[in-house]
Amino acid sequence: MTTTDNDVTEIDSARPGLALLVDVLLPGTDTLPSGREVGAHERLLDQVLAADPALAAPVIAAGRRAGDAISVTLDDVQIWDAETREPVVFALTAAYYMSSAVYKALKIPLPGPRPIRQATEDEKYSEELLAPVRSRGAIYVTAPTPPAADTREDH
């Protein structure tokens, strides 16, 4: 998504309402941080909107709507029509689960390179993964024999 100053201003004007929505949708638990704590309505949401710009308009509209209401309950969100509710819930939830704090709380390894020595036997040698390779058969081509070396001496 190409971000213009207008896009930034629009999402920034909706952030107070988005914070209220995050509080309702992702309140946190004894073991999980809240959406507000991880900034699901801030930088992480910006990344979601960059990945899918079609979500920007409904997210901004919902943020403004929630901000105008001053307080929001789950019942308020549930009565919104699906075209309004679903993209907003999706975007905020996606932003939440992008947080490294949420990964750590859920004890999920952070995405990134992982050395093969850390792989389990099932990850290294899965019959399901090897089946298509085995079923196609050999596909190598024998390398041609190199020409004999020229042993003449030219002086």
Long-range contacts (C-beta under 8 A, 24 or more apart in sequence): 1-49, 1-50, 1-51, 1-53, 1-56, 3-50, 7-56, 10-56, 10-60, 11-45, 11-46, 11-49, 11-56, 11-59, 11-60, 11-63, 13-60, 13-63, 13-64, 14-59, 14-60, 14-61, 14-62, 14-63, 14-64, 14-67, 15-41, 15-42, 15-63, 16-63, 16-67, 17-62, 17-63, 17-64, 17-65, 17-66, 17-67, 17-68, 17-69, 17-72, 18-45, 18-59, 18-62, 18-63, 18-66, 18-67, 18-92, 20-66, 20-67, 20-69, 20-71, 20-72, 21-62, 21-63, 21-66, 21-72, 21-77, 21-88, 21-92, 22-92, 22-96, 23-72, 24-72, 24-73, 24-74, 24-76, 24-77, 25-74, 25-77, 25-89, 25-92, 25-93, 26-92, 26-93, 26-96, 31-105, 32-102, 32-105, 32-106, 33-99, 33-101, 33-102, 33-105, 35-92, 35-95, 35-96, 37-101, 38-96, 38-99, 38-101, 38-102, 39-99, 40-92, 40-93, 40-95, 40-96, 40-99, 41-92, 41-95, 44-95, 44-96, 44-98, 44-99, 45-91, 45-92, 45-95, 47-95, 47-98, 48-91, 48-94, 48-95, 48-98, 49-91, 52-91, 54-87, 55-87, 55-90, 55-91, 58-83, 58-84, 58-87, 58-88, 59-87, 59-88, 59-91, 59-92, 62-88
